[in-house]
Amino acid sequence: AQSVTQPDIHITVSEGASLELRCNYSYGATPYLFWYVQSPGQGLQLLLKYFSGDTLVQGIKGFEAEFKRSQSSFNLRKPSVHWSDAAEYFCAVGAGNTDKLIFGTGTRLQVFP
Amino acid sequence: ETGVTQSPTHLIKTRGQQVTLRCSSQSGHNTVSWYQQALGQGPQFIFQYYREEENGRGNFPPRFSGLQFPNYSSELNVNALELDDSALYLCASSLGGALSTDTQYFGPGTRLTVL
């Protein structure tokens, strides 16, 4: 069965520091992979997605993610975090012949000035 | 601005009651998906509608049902509410279709509290 694991429940970084959020997936075929961000009281906003091709994907707000098939990972990175990046981040895998998304449990990012 | 709206924003019901949540998709989007997000969890897929027909369902009982209308609006109905139904309910719209990889655009959600 498809699944997504986000091992870090809560991460705290200083503003200006680099960031890496981990995501591991389990899926039998070539996965469609997504990162979404959710601010308090808001819906989910797509940061980036991977379907095929270049394994390093660029997204909005300066985020990027790298697909590593051998590690079943799709980690999200940002070289310099801004205070406005504080939010909940969700990794998701697209499941087959619908638009169904399977989400991880999320990583809450806290940014200190 | 995703263009996906949901109503109401918040809702309080008591156990055993029925509730209807509404979603207005982006114009031209043929697919709407509904997700339940319990506190501290990631969203869980409830079901999806494509051109007014159910096109996939997650592990939710039949008391969760839906409708999609030609005007890009949709409803999620939950009968016989249980305490565990308390959650944020999200709808997402996309251009859609089988084997679609279209981006899903999420609404802000409806927070349902069951007492």
Chai-1 contact restraints between the chains, C-beta under 6 A:
chainA,res_idxA,chainB,res_idxB,connection_type,confidence,min_distance_angstrom,max_distance_angstrom,comment,restraint_id
A,Y32,B,T101,contact,1.0,0.0,6.0,A-B,restraint_1
A,Q42,B,P108,contact,1.0,0.0,6.0,A-B,restraint_2
A,G43,B,F106,contact,1.0,0.0,6.0,A-B,restraint_3
A,G43,B,G107,contact,1.0,0.0,6.0,A-B,restraint_4
A,G43,B,P108,contact,1.0,0.0,6.0,A-B,restraint_5
A,G43,B,G109,contact,1.0,0.0,6.0,A-B,restraint_6
A,L44,B,F106,contact,1.0,0.0,6.0,A-B,restraint_7
A,L46,B,T103,contact,1.0,0.0,6.0,A-B,restraint_8
A,F51,B,T101,contact,1.0,0.0,6.0,A-B,restraint_9
A,F90,B,G42,contact,1.0,0.0,6.0,A-B,restraint_10
A,N97,B,A98,contact,1.0,0.0,6.0,A-B,restraint_11
A,N97,B,L99,contact,1.0,0.0,6.0,A-B,restraint_12
A,T98,B,Q48,contact,1.0,0.0,6.0,A-B,restraint_13
A,T98,B,N55,contact,1.0,0.0,6.0,A-B,restraint_14
A,T98,B,G56,contact,1.0,0.0,6.0,A-B,restraint_15
A,D99,B,T31,contact,1.0,0.0,6.0,A-B,restraint_16
A,D99,B,S33,contact,1.0,0.0,6.0,A-B,restraint_17
A,D99,B,S94,contact,1.0,0.0,6.0,A-B,restraint_18
A,D99,B,S100,contact,1.0,0.0,6.0,A-B,restraint_19
A,D99,B,Q104,contact,1.0,0.0,6.0,A-B,restraint_20
A,K100,B,F45,contact,1.0,0.0,6.0,A-B,restraint_21
A,K100,B,G56,contact,1.0,0.0,6.0,A-B,restraint_22
A,F103,B,G42,contact,1.0,0.0,6.0,A-B,restraint_23
A,F103,B,P43,contact,1.0,0.0,6.0,A-B,restraint_24
A,G104,B,G42,contact,1.0,0.0,6.0,A-B,restraint_25
A,T105,B,Q41,contact,1.0,0.0,6.0,A-B,restraint_26
A,T105,B,G42,contact,1.0,0.0,6.0,A-B,restraint_27
A,G106,B,G42,contact,1.0,0.0,6.0,A-B,restraint_28
